[in-house]
Amino acid sequence: MNALTLSPASGRLSELAVRAGLALARWGRRRTIRRTDRERMLRALAEQSASRAATDENARIHAAARLTLM
């Protein structure tokens, strides 16, 4: 089996392909982190909103119960 490359430029081409692949992988990881952080933030905001609404509803129920007892 011959160890020679088919073309003198094939080494440079493979290096370029590897660099492009690594750059694409880095971009993908950064994008995933950004999307995950945004989704986590939106989920936390939704949970806070639901908690606030539940607290307000609970306060209204207790206020109505106090009024009926008087």
All heavy atoms as a GROMACS GRO file, in nm:
protein
  541
    1MET      N    1   0.085  -0.117   0.000
    1MET     CA    2   0.000   0.000   0.000
    1MET      C    3   0.089   0.124   0.000
    1MET      O    4   0.187   0.131   0.074
    1MET     CB    5  -0.091  -0.003   0.122
    1MET     CG    6  -0.185   0.111   0.130
    1MET     SD    7  -0.307   0.076   0.256
    1MET     CE    8  -0.450   0.129   0.172
    2ASN      N    9   0.054   0.220  -0.080
    2ASN     CA   10   0.133   0.341  -0.096
    2ASN      C   11   0.085   0.448   0.002
    2ASN      O   12  -0.034   0.471   0.015
    2ASN     CB   13   0.121   0.390  -0.240
    2ASN     CG   14   0.227   0.491  -0.274
    2ASN    OD1   15   0.296   0.540  -0.186
    2ASN    ND2   16   0.240   0.522  -0.400
    3ALA      N   17   0.179   0.513   0.071
    3ALA     CA   18   0.144   0.614   0.170
    3ALA      C   19   0.142   0.754   0.112
    3ALA      O   20   0.117   0.850   0.183
    3ALA     CB   21   0.242   0.608   0.286
    4LEU      N   22   0.170   0.768  -0.017
    4LEU     CA   23   0.170   0.901  -0.077
    4LEU      C   24   0.028   0.954  -0.094
    4LEU      O   25  -0.067   0.877  -0.118
    4LEU     CB   26   0.238   0.896  -0.214
    4LEU     CG   27   0.387   0.865  -0.213
    4LEU    CD1   28   0.438   0.852  -0.355
    4LEU    CD2   29   0.461   0.975  -0.140
    5THR      N   30   0.011   1.085  -0.080
    5THR     CA   31  -0.120   1.145  -0.101
    5THR      C   32  -0.149   1.156  -0.250
    5THR      O   33  -0.057   1.154  -0.333
    5THR     CB   34  -0.126   1.286  -0.038
    5THR    OG1   35  -0.025   1.365  -0.096
    5THR    CG2   36  -0.108   1.280   0.112
    6LEU      N   37  -0.274   1.166  -0.283
    6LEU     CA   38  -0.313   1.174  -0.423
    6LEU      C   39  -0.275   1.307  -0.485
    6LEU      O   40  -0.245   1.316  -0.601
    6LEU     CB   41  -0.463   1.151  -0.436
    6LEU     CG   42  -0.512   1.014  -0.391
    6LEU    CD1   43  -0.664   1.008  -0.399
    6LEU    CD2   44  -0.448   0.904  -0.474
    7SER      N   45  -0.279   1.411  -0.406
    7SER     CA   46  -0.251   1.544  -0.456
    7SER      C   47  -0.174   1.622  -0.351
    7SER      O   48  -0.200   1.606  -0.230
    7SER     CB   49  -0.383   1.615  -0.488
    7SER     OG   50  -0.361   1.752  -0.508
    8PRO      N   51  -0.082   1.707  -0.390
    8PRO     CA   52  -0.010   1.787  -0.290
    8PRO      C   53  -0.102   1.880  -0.210
    8PRO      O   54  -0.074   1.911  -0.096
    8PRO     CB   55   0.089   1.869  -0.372
    8PRO     CG   56   0.096   1.804  -0.504
    8PRO     CD   57  -0.032   1.729  -0.523
    9ALA      N   58  -0.213   1.920  -0.267
    9ALA     CA   59  -0.304   2.013  -0.200
    9ALA      C   60  -0.400   1.940  -0.106
    9ALA      O   61  -0.472   2.005  -0.031
    9ALA     CB   62  -0.384   2.092  -0.302
   10SER      N   63  -0.401   1.807  -0.108
   10SER     CA   64  -0.499   1.735  -0.027
   10SER      C   65  -0.473   1.756   0.123
   10SER      O   66  -0.567   1.756   0.203
   10SER     CB   67  -0.500   1.587  -0.062
   10SER     OG   68  -0.376   1.528  -0.030
   11GLY      N   69  -0.347   1.772   0.163
   11GLY     CA   70  -0.318   1.797   0.304
   11GLY      C   71  -0.374   1.930   0.350
   11GLY      O   72  -0.432   1.941   0.458
   12ARG      N   73  -0.359   2.032   0.268
   12ARG     CA   74  -0.415   2.163   0.302
   12ARG      C   75  -0.567   2.160   0.301
   12ARG      O   76  -0.631   2.223   0.385
   12ARG     CB   77  -0.364   2.268   0.204
   12ARG     CG   78  -0.220   2.309   0.235
   12ARG     CD   79  -0.168   2.410   0.139
   12ARG     NE   80  -0.076   2.335   0.051
   12ARG     CZ   81  -0.065   2.350  -0.078
   12ARG    NH1   82  -0.138   2.439  -0.141
   12ARG    NH2   83   0.018   2.278  -0.148
   13LEU      N   84  -0.623   2.086   0.209
   13LEU     CA   85  -0.769   2.076   0.201
   13LEU      C   86  -0.825   2.004   0.323
   13LEU      O   87  -0.926   2.047   0.381
   13LEU     CB   88  -0.810   2.003   0.073
   13LEU     CG   89  -0.959   1.990   0.048
   13LEU    CD1   90  -1.023   2.128   0.035
   13LEU    CD2   91  -0.984   1.908  -0.077
   14SER      N   92  -0.758   1.897   0.366
   14SER     CA   93  -0.806   1.826   0.484
   14SER      C   94  -0.792   1.913   0.609
   14SER      O   95  -0.878   1.911   0.698
   14SER     CB   96  -0.732   1.694   0.502
   14SER     OG   97  -0.595   1.716   0.525
   15GLU      N   98  -0.685   1.992   0.617
   15GLU     CA   99  -0.668   2.082   0.731
   15GLU      C  100  -0.780   2.186   0.733
   15GLU      O  101  -0.838   2.215   0.838
   15GLU     CB  102  -0.533   2.154   0.723
   15GLU     CG  103  -0.510   2.249   0.838
   15GLU     CD  104  -0.379   2.327   0.826
   15GLU    OE1  105  -0.299   2.297   0.736
   15GLU    OE2  106  -0.361   2.419   0.907
   16LEU      N  107  -0.814   2.239   0.618
   16LEU     CA  108  -0.924   2.335   0.609
   16LEU      C  109  -1.057   2.272   0.650
   16LEU      O  110  -1.136   2.332   0.722
   16LEU     CB  111  -0.933   2.391   0.467
   16LEU     CG  112  -1.044   2.491   0.440
   16LEU    CD1  113  -1.024   2.616   0.524
   16LEU    CD2  114  -1.049   2.527   0.292
   17ALA      N  115  -1.077   2.148   0.607
   17ALA     CA  116  -1.202   2.078   0.643
   17ALA      C  117  -1.211   2.056   0.793
   17ALA      O  118  -1.317   2.074   0.854
   17ALA     CB  119  -1.210   1.946   0.567
   18VAL      N  120  -1.100   2.019   0.855
   18VAL     CA  121  -1.099   1.995   1.001
   18VAL      C  122  -1.124   2.125   1.074
   18VAL      O  123  -1.204   2.132   1.168
   18VAL     CB  124  -0.966   1.931   1.045
   18VAL    CG1  125  -0.951   1.933   1.196
   18VAL    CG2  126  -0.956   1.790   0.992
   19ARG      N  127  -1.058   2.232   1.031
   19ARG     CA  128  -1.079   2.362   1.097
   19ARG      C  129  -1.223   2.409   1.083
   19ARG      O  130  -1.283   2.460   1.178
   19ARG     CB  131  -0.985   2.467   1.039
   19ARG     CG  132  -0.842   2.450   1.081
   19ARG     CD  133  -0.756   2.560   1.018
   19ARG     NE  134  -0.616   2.537   1.044
   19ARG     CZ  135  -0.551   2.588   1.147
   19ARG    NH1  136  -0.615   2.664   1.233
   19ARG    NH2  137  -0.423   2.563   1.164
   20ALA      N  138  -1.281   2.391   0.965
   20ALA     CA  139  -1.421   2.431   0.944
   20ALA      C  140  -1.515   2.348   1.031
   20ALA      O  141  -1.610   2.400   1.090
   20ALA     CB  142  -1.458   2.417   0.797
   21GLY      N  143  -1.487   2.219   1.042
   21GLY     CA  144  -1.569   2.132   1.126
   21GLY      C  145  -1.562   2.171   1.272
   21GLY      O  146  -1.664   2.174   1.342
   22LEU      N  147  -1.442   2.202   1.320
   22LEU     CA  148  -1.428   2.244   1.460
   22LEU      C  149  -1.496   2.377   1.486
   22LEU      O  150  -1.560   2.397   1.591
   22LEU     CB  151  -1.279   2.252   1.496
   22LEU     CG  152  -1.205   2.119   1.504
   22LEU    CD1  153  -1.056   2.142   1.526
   22LEU    CD2  154  -1.262   2.032   1.614
   23ALA      N  155  -1.485   2.469   1.390
   23ALA     CA  156  -1.553   2.599   1.406
   23ALA      C  157  -1.704   2.580   1.409
   23ALA      O  158  -1.774   2.644   1.489
   23ALA     CB  159  -1.513   2.692   1.292
   24LEU      N  160  -1.755   2.492   1.326
   24LEU     CA  161  -1.898   2.465   1.325
   24LEU      C  162  -1.943   2.401   1.456
   24LEU      O  163  -2.050   2.435   1.510
   24LEU     CB  164  -1.933   2.374   1.207
   24LEU     CG  165  -2.080   2.346   1.183
   24LEU    CD1  166  -2.155   2.475   1.158
   24LEU    CD2  167  -2.096   2.251   1.066
   25ALA      N  168  -1.862   2.313   1.511
   25ALA     CA  169  -1.896   2.250   1.639
   25ALA      C  170  -1.898   2.354   1.751
   25ALA      O  171  -1.988   2.352   1.836
   25ALA     CB  172  -1.795   2.139   1.670
   26ARG      N  173  -1.800   2.445   1.751
   26ARG     CA  174  -1.799   2.552   1.854
   26ARG      C  175  -1.923   2.639   1.842
   26ARG      O  176  -1.987   2.674   1.943
   26ARG     CB  177  -1.673   2.637   1.841
   26ARG     CG  178  -1.550   2.574   1.899
   26ARG     CD  179  -1.434   2.673   1.908
   26ARG     NE  180  -1.399   2.731   1.779
   26ARG     CZ  181  -1.309   2.679   1.695
   26ARG    NH1  182  -1.247   2.568   1.727
   26ARG    NH2  183  -1.283   2.738   1.580
   27TRP      N  184  -1.959   2.674   1.720
   27TRP     CA  185  -2.078   2.756   1.697
   27TRP      C  186  -2.202   2.684   1.749
   27TRP      O  187  -2.288   2.744   1.814
   27TRP     CB  188  -2.093   2.786   1.548
   27TRP     CG  189  -2.220   2.857   1.517
   27TRP    CD1  190  -2.245   2.991   1.528
   27TRP    CD2  191  -2.342   2.798   1.471
   27TRP    NE1  192  -2.374   3.018   1.491
   27TRP    CE2  193  -2.436   2.900   1.455
   27TRP    CE3  194  -2.380   2.668   1.441
   27TRP    CZ2  195  -2.565   2.877   1.411
   27TRP    CZ3  196  -2.508   2.645   1.397
   27TRP    CH2  197  -2.599   2.749   1.383
   28GLY      N  198  -2.212   2.554   1.722
   28GLY     CA  199  -2.327   2.477   1.768
   28GLY      C  200  -2.336   2.472   1.919
   28GLY      O  201  -2.445   2.482   1.976
   29ARG      N  202  -2.222   2.455   1.986
   29ARG     CA  203  -2.225   2.453   2.133
   29ARG      C  204  -2.267   2.587   2.190
   29ARG      O  205  -2.347   2.594   2.283
   29ARG     CB  206  -2.088   2.412   2.187
   29ARG     CG  207  -2.060   2.264   2.173
   29ARG     CD  208  -1.938   2.223   2.253
   29ARG     NE  209  -1.817   2.291   2.211
   29ARG     CZ  210  -1.732   2.247   2.118
   29ARG    NH1  211  -1.756   2.133   2.058
   29ARG    NH2  212  -1.624   2.316   2.088
   30ARG      N  213  -2.214   2.696   2.133
   30ARG     CA  214  -2.254   2.830   2.180
   30ARG      C  215  -2.402   2.854   2.158
   30ARG      O  216  -2.472   2.909   2.244
   30ARG     CB  217  -2.172   2.938   2.110
   30ARG     CG  218  -2.030   2.948   2.158
   30ARG     CD  219  -1.961   3.074   2.109
   30ARG     NE  220  -1.972   3.093   1.966
   30ARG     CZ  221  -1.881   3.056   1.876
   30ARG    NH1  222  -1.771   2.997   1.915
   30ARG    NH2  223  -1.899   3.078   1.748
   31ARG      N  224  -2.453   2.812   2.044
   31ARG     CA  225  -2.596   2.831   2.014
   31ARG      C  226  -2.682   2.751   2.111
   31ARG      O  227  -2.785   2.799   2.159
   31ARG     CB  228  -2.623   2.787   1.870
   31ARG     CG  229  -2.766   2.808   1.827
   31ARG     CD  230  -2.780   2.774   1.679
   31ARG     NE  231  -2.911   2.805   1.630
   31ARG     CZ  232  -3.010   2.716   1.625
   31ARG    NH1  233  -2.990   2.593   1.665
   31ARG    NH2  234  -3.128   2.751   1.580
   32THR      N  235  -2.641   2.628   2.140
   32THR     CA  236  -2.716   2.546   2.234
   32THR      C  237  -2.720   2.610   2.371
   32THR      O  238  -2.825   2.613   2.436
   32THR     CB  239  -2.652   2.406   2.243
   32THR    OG1  240  -2.655   2.346   2.114
   32THR    CG2  241  -2.726   2.318   2.341
   33ILE      N  242  -2.608   2.663   2.415
   33ILE     CA  243  -2.602   2.728   2.546
   33ILE      C  244  -2.694   2.849   2.548
   33ILE      O  245  -2.768   2.870   2.644
   33ILE     CB  246  -2.458   2.765   2.582
   33ILE    CG1  247  -2.378   2.639   2.609
   33ILE    CG2  248  -2.452   2.859   2.700
   33ILE    CD1  249  -2.229   2.662   2.619
   34ARG      N  250  -2.690   2.930   2.442
   34ARG     CA  251  -2.777   3.049   2.437
   34ARG      C  252  -2.924   3.009   2.439
   34ARG      O  253  -3.004   3.070   2.509
   34ARG     CB  254  -2.748   3.130   2.311
   34ARG     CG  255  -2.625   3.214   2.319
   34ARG     CD  256  -2.618   3.315   2.206
   34ARG     NE  257  -2.643   3.258   2.076
   34ARG     CZ  258  -2.549   3.215   1.991
   34ARG    NH1  259  -2.423   3.220   2.026
   34ARG    NH2  260  -2.581   3.165   1.874
   35ARG      N  261  -2.962   2.909   2.362
   35ARG     CA  262  -3.102   2.868   2.357
   35ARG      C  263  -3.145   2.810   2.490
   35ARG      O  264  -3.255   2.836   2.537
   35ARG     CB  265  -3.123   2.765   2.246
   35ARG     CG  266  -3.113   2.825   2.109
   35ARG     CD  267  -3.155   2.728   2.006
   35ARG     NE  268  -3.295   2.697   2.028
   35ARG     CZ  269  -3.365   2.620   1.950
   35ARG    NH1  270  -3.311   2.566   1.845
   35ARG    NH2  271  -3.492   2.597   1.973
   36THR      N  272  -3.060   2.732   2.550
   36THR     CA  273  -3.094   2.671   2.679
   36THR      C  274  -3.111   2.779   2.784
   36THR      O  275  -3.204   2.775   2.864
   36THR     CB  276  -2.984   2.573   2.721
   36THR    OG1  277  -2.968   2.476   2.618
   36THR    CG2  278  -3.018   2.503   2.850
   37ASP      N  279  -3.022   2.877   2.785
   37ASP     CA  280  -3.034   2.985   2.883
   37ASP      C  281  -3.162   3.065   2.862
   37ASP      O  282  -3.230   3.099   2.958
   37ASP     CB  283  -2.914   3.080   2.874
   37ASP     CG  284  -2.788   3.018   2.931
   37ASP    OD1  285  -2.800   2.914   2.999
   37ASP    OD2  286  -2.680   3.072   2.907
   38ARG      N  287  -3.196   3.093   2.737
   38ARG     CA  288  -3.318   3.170   2.709
   38ARG      C  289  -3.441   3.090   2.752
   38ARG      O  290  -3.532   3.144   2.815
   38ARG     CB  291  -3.325   3.202   2.560
   38ARG     CG  292  -3.448   3.281   2.523
   38ARG     CD  293  -3.449   3.313   2.373
   38ARG     NE  294  -3.562   3.392   2.339
   38ARG     CZ  295  -3.680   3.341   2.304
   38ARG    NH1  296  -3.697   3.211   2.300
   38ARG    NH2  297  -3.781   3.420   2.274
   39GLU      N  298  -3.444   2.962   2.719
   39GLU     CA  299  -3.558   2.880   2.757
   39GLU      C  300  -3.568   2.867   2.908
   39GLU      O  301  -3.678   2.870   2.963
   39GLU     CB  302  -3.546   2.743   2.691
   39GLU     CG  303  -3.566   2.748   2.541
   39GLU     CD  304  -3.532   2.618   2.473
   39GLU    OE1  305  -3.500   2.520   2.543
   39GLU    OE2  306  -3.537   2.616   2.350
   40ARG      N  307  -3.455   2.855   2.974
   40ARG     CA  308  -3.456   2.846   3.120
   40ARG      C  309  -3.509   2.975   3.180
   40ARG      O  310  -3.587   2.974   3.275
   40ARG     CB  311  -3.314   2.818   3.171
   40ARG     CG  312  -3.310   2.788   3.319
   40ARG     CD  313  -3.169   2.760   3.368
   40ARG     NE  314  -3.105   2.655   3.290
   40ARG     CZ  315  -2.982   2.664   3.240
   40ARG    NH1  316  -2.910   2.770   3.261
   40ARG    NH2  317  -2.931   2.565   3.171
   41MET      N  318  -3.467   3.089   3.124
   41MET     CA  319  -3.514   3.218   3.173
   41MET      C  320  -3.664   3.234   3.152
   41MET      O  321  -3.736   3.277   3.242
   41MET     CB  322  -3.441   3.331   3.100
   41MET     CG  323  -3.479   3.469   3.148
   41MET     SD  324  -3.400   3.600   3.054
   41MET     CE  325  -3.479   3.580   2.896
   42LEU      N  326  -3.713   3.195   3.034
   42LEU     CA  327  -3.857   3.206   3.008
   42LEU      C  328  -3.937   3.114   3.100
   42LEU      O  329  -4.044   3.151   3.148
   42LEU     CB  330  -3.886   3.173   2.862
   42LEU     CG  331  -3.836   3.275   2.760
   42LEU    CD1  332  -3.860   3.224   2.619
   42LEU    CD2  333  -3.904   3.408   2.782
   43ARG      N  334  -3.884   2.995   3.125
   43ARG     CA  335  -3.953   2.902   3.214
   43ARG      C  336  -3.957   2.958   3.356
   43ARG      O  337  -4.060   2.949   3.424
   43ARG     CB  338  -3.881   2.767   3.210
   43ARG     CG  339  -3.956   2.656   3.278
   43ARG     CD  340  -3.898   2.518   3.253
   43ARG     NE  341  -3.754   2.511   3.265
   43ARG     CZ  342  -3.671   2.489   3.162
   43ARG    NH1  343  -3.718   2.473   3.040
   43ARG    NH2  344  -3.540   2.483   3.181
   44ALA      N  345  -3.847   3.019   3.402
   44ALA     CA  346  -3.844   3.078   3.536
   44ALA      C  347  -3.943   3.194   3.547
   44ALA      O  348  -4.012   3.209   3.648
   44ALA     CB  349  -3.703   3.125   3.570
   45LEU      N  350  -3.952   3.276   3.441
   45LEU     CA  351  -4.048   3.387   3.442
   45LEU      C  352  -4.191   3.336   3.447
   45LEU      O  353  -4.276   3.391   3.519
   45LEU     CB  354  -4.028   3.475   3.319
   45LEU     CG  355  -3.903   3.563   3.320
   45LEU    CD1  356  -3.887   3.632   3.185
   45LEU    CD2  357  -3.912   3.664   3.432
   46ALA      N  358  -4.219   3.230   3.374
   46ALA     CA  359  -4.354   3.172   3.375
   46ALA      C  360  -4.387   3.116   3.514
   46ALA      O  361  -4.499   3.132   3.564
   46ALA     CB  362  -4.366   3.064   3.269
   47GLU      N  363  -4.289   3.049   3.577
   47GLU     CA  364  -4.312   2.996   3.711
   47GLU      C  365  -4.334   3.107   3.812
   47GLU      O  366  -4.420   3.095   3.900
   47GLU     CB  367  -4.193   2.909   3.753
   47GLU     CG  368  -4.183   2.779   3.677
   47GLU     CD  369  -4.053   2.704   3.705
   47GLU    OE1  370  -3.969   2.756   3.780
   47GLU    OE2  371  -4.039   2.595   3.649
   48GLN      N  372  -4.259   3.216   3.801
   48GLN     CA  373  -4.279   3.329   3.892
   48GLN      C  374  -4.416   3.391   3.874
   48GLN      O  375  -4.483   3.427   3.970
   48GLN     CB  376  -4.171   3.434   3.870
   48GLN     CG  377  -4.034   3.394   3.919
   48GLN     CD  378  -3.928   3.496   3.879
   48GLN    OE1  379  -3.956   3.594   3.810
   48GLN    NE2  380  -3.805   3.470   3.919
   49SER      N  381  -4.458   3.402   3.749
   49SER     CA  382  -4.590   3.458   3.720
   49SER      C  383  -4.700   3.370   3.778
   49SER      O  384  -4.797   3.419   3.837
   49SER     CB  385  -4.607   3.474   3.569
   49SER     OG  386  -4.736   3.521   3.539
   50ALA      N  387  -4.686   3.239   3.760
   50ALA     CA  388  -4.786   3.146   3.814
   50ALA      C  389  -4.788   3.152   3.967
   50ALA      O  390  -4.896   3.150   4.028
   50ALA     CB  391  -4.756   3.005   3.767
   51SER      N  392  -4.671   3.163   4.028
   51SER     CA  393  -4.663   3.172   4.173
   51SER      C  394  -4.729   3.300   4.223
   51SER      O  395  -4.802   3.299   4.323
   51SER     CB  396  -4.517   3.167   4.216
   51SER     OG  397  -4.507   3.188   4.354
   52ARG      N  398  -4.702   3.410   4.154
   52ARG     CA  399  -4.762   3.537   4.191
   52ARG      C  400  -4.915   3.531   4.178
   52ARG      O  401  -4.988   3.579   4.266
   52ARG     CB  402  -4.706   3.648   4.102
   52ARG     CG  403  -4.717   3.785   4.162
   52ARG     CD  404  -4.644   3.890   4.078
   52ARG     NE  405  -4.501   3.860   4.064
   52ARG     CZ  406  -4.439   3.839   3.947
   52ARG    NH1  407  -4.504   3.845   3.834
   52ARG    NH2  408  -4.311   3.812   3.945
   53ALA      N  409  -4.963   3.471   4.071
   53ALA     CA  410  -5.108   3.460   4.051
   53ALA      C  411  -5.171   3.372   4.159
   53ALA      O  412  -5.279   3.404   4.210
   53ALA     CB  413  -5.137   3.403   3.912
   54ALA      N  414  -5.104   3.264   4.195
   54ALA     CA  415  -5.156   3.176   4.300
   54ALA      C  416  -5.159   3.248   4.435
   54ALA      O  417  -5.255   3.234   4.512
   54ALA     CB  418  -5.072   3.050   4.309
   55THR      N  419  -5.057   3.326   4.464
   55THR     CA  420  -5.053   3.402   4.589
   55THR      C  421  -5.165   3.505   4.594
   55THR      O  422  -5.233   3.520   4.696
   55THR     CB  423  -4.916   3.471   4.605
   55THR    OG1  424  -4.814   3.372   4.600
   55THR    CG2  425  -4.907   3.547   4.736
   56ASP      N  426  -5.186   3.574   4.483
   56ASP     CA  427  -5.296   3.673   4.476
   56ASP      C  428  -5.431   3.606   4.493
   56ASP      O  429  -5.519   3.657   4.565
   56ASP     CB  430  -5.291   3.749   4.344
   56ASP     CG  431  -5.169   3.839   4.333
   56ASP    OD1  432  -5.106   3.866   4.437
   56ASP    OD2  433  -5.139   3.882   4.220
   57GLU      N  434  -5.449   3.492   4.428
   57GLU     CA  435  -5.576   3.420   4.440
   57GLU      C  436  -5.598   3.372   4.583
   57GLU      O  437  -5.709   3.382   4.637
   57GLU     CB  438  -5.577   3.301   4.344
   57GLU     CG  439  -5.705   3.221   4.345
   57GLU     CD  440  -5.826   3.299   4.296
   57GLU    OE1  441  -5.807   3.396   4.221
   57GLU    OE2  442  -5.939   3.263   4.335
   58ASN      N  443  -5.493   3.323   4.646
   58ASN     CA  444  -5.502   3.278   4.784
   58ASN      C  445  -5.539   3.394   4.876
   58ASN      O  446  -5.622   3.380   4.967
   58ASN     CB  447  -5.369   3.215   4.826
   58ASN     CG  448  -5.382   3.135   4.953
   58ASN    OD1  449  -5.492   3.104   4.996
   58ASN    ND2  450  -5.269   3.104   5.014
   59ALA      N  451  -5.481   3.511   4.854
   59ALA     CA  452  -5.513   3.628   4.935
   59ALA      C  453  -5.658   3.669   4.916
   59ALA      O  454  -5.726   3.706   5.013
   59ALA     CB  455  -5.419   3.743   4.898
   60ARG      N  456  -5.707   3.663   4.791
   60ARG     CA  457  -5.849   3.697   4.766
   60ARG      C  458  -5.943   3.600   4.835
   60ARG      O  459  -6.044   3.639   4.894
   60ARG     CB  460  -5.877   3.697   4.616
   60ARG     CG  461  -5.833   3.823   4.545
   60ARG     CD  462  -5.891   3.832   4.405
   60ARG     NE  463  -5.838   3.730   4.316
   60ARG     CZ  464  -5.724   3.742   4.247
   60ARG    NH1  465  -5.652   3.851   4.258
   60ARG    NH2  466  -5.683   3.644   4.168
   61ILE      N  467  -5.908   3.472   4.834
   61ILE     CA  468  -5.993   3.371   4.900
   61ILE      C  469  -5.997   3.396   5.050
   61ILE      O  470  -6.104   3.392   5.112
   61ILE     CB  471  -5.941   3.229   4.868
   61ILE    CG1  472  -5.967   3.196   4.722
   61ILE    CG2  473  -6.004   3.125   4.958
   61ILE    CD1  474  -5.899   3.069   4.674
   62HIS      N  475  -5.882   3.423   5.110
   62HIS     CA  476  -5.878   3.447   5.254
   62HIS      C  477  -5.951   3.577   5.290
   62HIS      O  478  -6.020   3.583   5.394
   62HIS     CB  479  -5.733   3.452   5.303
   62HIS     CG  480  -5.671   3.316   5.313
   62HIS    ND1  481  -5.712   3.221   5.404
   62HIS    CD2  482  -5.572   3.258   5.241
   62HIS    CE1  483  -5.641   3.113   5.389
   62HIS    NE2  484  -5.554   3.132   5.289
   63ALA      N  485  -5.940   3.678   5.206
   63ALA     CA  486  -6.010   3.803   5.233
   63ALA      C  487  -6.162   3.783   5.224
   63ALA      O  488  -6.238   3.833   5.308
   63ALA     CB  489  -5.967   3.910   5.134
   64ALA      N  490  -6.206   3.704   5.129
   64ALA     CA  491  -6.349   3.677   5.115
   64ALA      C  492  -6.399   3.595   5.233
   64ALA      O  493  -6.510   3.616   5.283
   64ALA     CB  494  -6.376   3.603   4.984
   65ALA      N  495  -6.316   3.501   5.279
   65ALA     CA  496  -6.356   3.419   5.395
   65ALA      C  497  -6.366   3.504   5.520
   65ALA      O  498  -6.456   3.483   5.603
   65ALA     CB  499  -6.253   3.306   5.414
   66ARG      N  500  -6.277   3.599   5.537
   66ARG     CA  501  -6.283   3.686   5.655
   66ARG      C  502  -6.409   3.772   5.651
   66ARG      O  503  -6.472   3.798   5.753
   66ARG     CB  504  -6.159   3.775   5.661
   66ARG     CG  505  -6.041   3.708   5.724
   66ARG     CD  506  -5.931   3.807   5.748
   66ARG     NE  507  -5.890   3.869   5.623
   66ARG     CZ  508  -5.773   3.848   5.564
   66ARG    NH1  509  -5.684   3.770   5.620
   66ARG    NH2  510  -5.745   3.906   5.450
   67LEU      N  511  -6.448   3.818   5.531
   67LEU     CA  512  -6.565   3.903   5.519
   67LEU      C  513  -6.693   3.825   5.552
   67LEU      O  514  -6.786   3.878   5.610
   67LEU     CB  515  -6.574   3.963   5.378
   67LEU     CG  516  -6.474   4.072   5.347
   67LEU    CD1  517  -6.488   4.115   5.202
   67LEU    CD2  518  -6.493   4.192   5.440
   68THR      N  519  -6.697   3.699   5.512
   68THR     CA  520  -6.818   3.621   5.539
   68THR      C  521  -6.829   3.581   5.686
   68THR      O  522  -6.939   3.558   5.735
   68THR     CB  523  -6.821   3.492   5.452
   68THR    OG1  524  -6.703   3.417   5.478
   68THR    CG2  525  -6.829   3.527   5.306
   69LEU      N  526  -6.716   3.574   5.757
   69LEU     CA  527  -6.721   3.539   5.898
   69LEU      C  528  -6.763   3.655   5.986
   69LEU      O  529  -6.810   3.637   6.097
   69LEU     CB  530  -6.583   3.487   5.946
   69LEU     CG  531  -6.539   3.354   5.887
   69LEU    CD1  532  -6.397   3.322   5.932
   69LEU    CD2  533  -6.633   3.244   5.932
   70MET      N  534  -6.745   3.776   5.939
   70MET     CA  535  -6.780   3.892   6.021
   70MET      C  536  -6.924   3.916   6.025
   70MET      O  537  -7.018   3.902   6.002
   70MET     CB  538  -6.708   4.016   5.969
   70MET     CG  539  -6.562   4.008   5.992
   70MET     SD  540  -6.489   4.160   5.931
   70MET     CE  541  -6.332   4.152   6.005
   0.00000   0.00000   0.00000
